[in-house]
Amino acid sequence: MFTASFPLCLTPYLGNPYFSARIATLMMSALTATLVYMFSKRIFGKVVGIFSTTLLISTPFYYGMSRYVSLDLPATSFICAYLFLFYLGIKHEKATLILLSSVFFGLARSVKVSGFIGLFILVLWFIIVFKHKTFEMLTYYYRKRRDIFRFNFYPILGIIIFISLWPWLWSHTVDKLIGSDGVLTYAARFKAWGHEEFLKKGLYGIHHSTITWLLKRPYQL
């Protein structure tokens, strides 16, 4: 959404919509790095925040994707945003931040299918932090049937935002989501497009991980 509308605003001034879209991608890259720093600093301290951000922006694949028009960085930015906001909401017991986190979850999911991947991180973190209290909360909501909607409000709001931003899904929603050619069942098309070879070789022959690239580079020379 952002990468689509932003170039249209700059096209009258820059003349090239593709160049404008690259600026939008660069901005999302900077936003992601900022969120990683803020999140790491708040949990582990300033040194870890600087190290995490430096490691991220020095990754060849991340640097390469920051220069091209793609959906990966906007999706990554929104994932980092809803993870960070959810953490702050639980930490400070503010429902507004959790609500805002679910909005960014919907935005991340509307950008790319992989936008929901952060939910697994949230569930794992929730279980690790609250431990036995997690089971007690699940038991409470199971007994209080009227509160089941409140318990599932986070993913429900995210799904509503996702569908509302895709007018194509407004009719025959279920079939277009999980049908033979649905949004969530496009693995066959993904394979046919040859993306595995792209992910296997990396961007211009550069591997995703900085450490992996540094270790393998001497043997490639």
N, C-alpha and C positions, 0 to 999 in steps of 0.2 A: 504494500500500500504506500509506504513512505517512498520506496525506491521507484514507484511508478508515478506518483504525483510530483515529487521533488524535481525531476528533470523537466516536466512540463512548465514549471514555474521559472526555471532558469534558461529554457530554450530561447526565449526572445532576446536574452542578453548574451548568451554564449553561442547560440546558433547551432550547436550540435547536441541533440538530446542524449546521444550515447556518452559524450563527455560529462554531461550533467549527471547521468546515472552513476558514473564512476565516482563523482564527488559524493553522491549520496552513500555509496558503498563505503567510501573512505570514512565518512562521518560515523556510520554504524560501527566500523572497525574501531574508531577512537572511543566510541561509547562503550563498546564491549571491554576494551582494555581498562577504561575508567571503572566500570562496574567490578571487574576482577580485582582491581587494586583496593577499592572500597570494601568489598566483601572480605578479602584476605586480611586486610589491615584490621578490620573490626574483630575478626575471630582470632587471628594469630599474631597481630602486631604489624608495625610499619615495615620492618625488615622483610618479613614474609610477603607483605603486599607488594613491595618493590621487586622482590625476586620473582614472584608469580607473574607480575605484569611484564617484566623483562623477558622471562622465558616464553610467554605467550607471543609477544610482538616479534621475538627473534626466530620464531618457528617459520621456516621457509614457506610452508604451505599457507599459513595464516597471512604472511606478508604478501604472497602471490595473490591470494583471494581478495585482499584488500584493494588491489589495483584493477579488479575486473568486476563487471556487472554480474551479480549472482544473488541467489536467495539465501545462501548459506550464512552470510554475516548478519543480515537482518534477523533471521531466525535465531542465530546464536545470541544476538543482543537481547532479544525479547526473552529467551530462555534464562539468561543471566539476570535480567530484570525481575522476572517473577520468582526466581529462586531467592534473590536478595530481599525482595519485598516480603516474601513469605517468612523468611528468617526474622526480619525486623518486626513483623506483625506478631509472631509468636514470642519473640524476646521482650517486646514492650507491651504485649497484650493489647494490641490495637487492631480492631476488626477492620478499620478503614484500609490499613496497609494490606491485610489479607485479601480484602475485596479488590484492591488495586492489583494485587498479584494475580488474581484470577482473570482480570482484564488482560494483562500482558500474556497470560497463558493462552487465552483465546486468540490474541494477536499472533503469538508464535505459531500456534497451530494453523492459523489462516495463511501464514507465509509458506510453511512447509510441513509435510507429514511428520517429520522428525521433531516438530515443536513440542510434542507431548512427552518426550524422553525425560524431561526434567521432573515429571511427576514421580518417576521411580526413585529419583534422588530424594525428593521430598518425603516420600513414604519411608524410605530407608533411614533418613535422618530423624524422622519423627519417632520411629521405633527405637533407634539407638539412644535418643535423648530421653524419652519418657519411659522406655523399658516396660515394666509391668503395668504402668498406668495406661499404656496404649490399649491393653486388653480390657481394662476397667472402663475406659471411654467407649470402646466398641460395644461392650455389654450394656452400658447405660443407654446408648442410642438404639440398641436393639429392643430394649424394654420400652423405651419411650418412642413408640412408633410415630407419633406426631412430629417428632424432631428429626426424622430420618432425612427430610428434605434439607433441613439446616446443615446436617452433616455432609450431605452431597452437594451443597450449594456451590462449592468451589469448582468442581469439574463441570457442573451443569451450566454455570455462567460462562465458563470458557467455551463450551460447546455451542451455546447460544450465540456468542460473539463470532465464533468461527463460521457458523452457518449463515448468520446475518451479513457477513462480509463477502460471502460467495453466493450471489443471486442464482447462479447455476444450480445450487443445491436446494432452492426453495420449492421445487417440485420433484417428486419421486426421490426424496432425500435418502431413504434407506438404501435403495438400489444404487444410487450414485455414490454412496459412501462405501458399501461393502459388496456391491454387485460384481459381475464378471469383469467389468472395466471400471470399477469404482476407485475413488480417491485413495482408499486405504488398502486396496488390493491391486496395486499396479506393479508388483514385483516382476511380472513377466515383461512388461514394457521397459522397466528399468534395466533388465538384463539385455533386452534386445537393443537398447540404445548404446550399449557398450561402456557403461559407466564403470564396470568392474575394472576394466583395463586402465581407465583413468585413475581410479583410486589405488590400483596396484602399483602403477609406475610413479604416481605422484605428479605434481605440476612441473612440467618441463624436466622430468627426470629427477626432481628433488623430492625426497621422502618427507612425509608429514612431520615426523618427530625430529627435532633438532639434534637430540642425542643419537638417534638412529642414523641420521645423515652424517654426523661427525664420525661415528664408528665405522660406517661403511665406505665413506668417501676415499680413504687411502687405498682400499682394495679396488676401487673403480678407476683409479688413475693408471 
